[in-house]
Amino acid sequence: MPTPVPQTGRRWITGCAMVLGALALFGAGILLGRQNGGADRPTEPSRAASRPSAKALVRNVFSPTVVADPYVLDEQRKVADALDRSCRLQNDHCDTARKARAYLDSRR
């Protein structure tokens, strides 16, 4: 008759089995993730993507004035549009929307 495994031995074996199972699942996930990883990458960048746009994509961190930065003004326009939408649809923040729109109109 085999001797029973003590309780601490069972916990140790269970813990090791869980760690080995997690490692196996992690490795399988990496292998499956790499299988389709390169399929959606473009082979050659398009020339249209390399041309600079008229709209600023990022803030000019070296700009001496933040308020005149085109990126900052564009972001402020987005916020003002959201406030206008909130005012129209929910009748909320109307005073703030009017002030934001007046500020942006004065900056033009």
N, C-alpha and C positions, 0 to 999 in steps of 0.2 A: 504494500500500500504506500503511495507516494505521500511525502510529508506536505502539509499545507503551507502555502506561502504566507509569511507574516504580512500584516496590514501595511506596514511601511514599505515593504517590497512591492506590494500591489500598486501603491501610489507611485512609486518610482517607475515601475514598468509602464503604467498608464501615462505618466508624464512624458516619458521617452517616446512612447507610441504617438502621442499627440504632437510632439515637436517634429518627429520624422514625417508624420502626415502633413503638417503645415509646410515643411520644407518641400515635400513632393508636390503639393498643390501650388506653391509659389513658383517652383521650377516649371511646372506645366503651364502656368499662366504666362510666364515669360516666353516660353516657346510658342504658345498659341498667339501671343501678342505680336511677336516678330514675324509670324507667317504672313500677315496681311499688312505689315507696317510700311512697306515701300510701294504698294500698289497705287496709292493716291498721290504720290509725290510727282510733281511735274518734272519732266526730263530736262527741259530748257526753259529758263525764265522768259516770259514774254517781254517784248520791248515796251509795251504800253505800261507795264507795271514799273518800269525803271524811270519813266519820265516824271519829273516833279509836278505835283498838282498845284493849282492856284490856291487851294485851301491849305492852311497850315495843319500838319498832322500832329505835331507836338509843340509844346511851348518852347519858345526861345529862352533858355535859361540865362543867356548873357544879355538879354534886353534890359536897358536901364529903367524902363517903366513897364510895369506889369499891365497896367490898365490899357495901354496902347497895343499890346501883343494881339495879333489876329487870332491865335488859338484861344486865348483867354476870352476875347470878345465872342468868339463862336460858342464857347462853353456857356457864357452868360446868356447868349441868345437861346440856347437850348433850355436853360432853366426858366427864362422868361416865357418861352413857348409852353412849357409844362405848367407854369402858373396860370397862363391864359386859358389853357385847356381845363385846368382845375376850376377856374372861375366860371367858365361857360357851362361845364357839365355838372358841377357840384355846388356852384355858388359859394365857393370857399377860396380864401386868400385873394379876393378881388383887389383890395387896396394894395397889397404887395405886388400884384401883377401890374397894376397901373404904374406904380412907382418904378418897377423894374423896366417896363417898356419906355417910360419917359427918360430914364437914365440912358438906356441903349440908344434911343433916338437922339439924345443930346451928344452922344459920342460919334455920330456919323459925320 
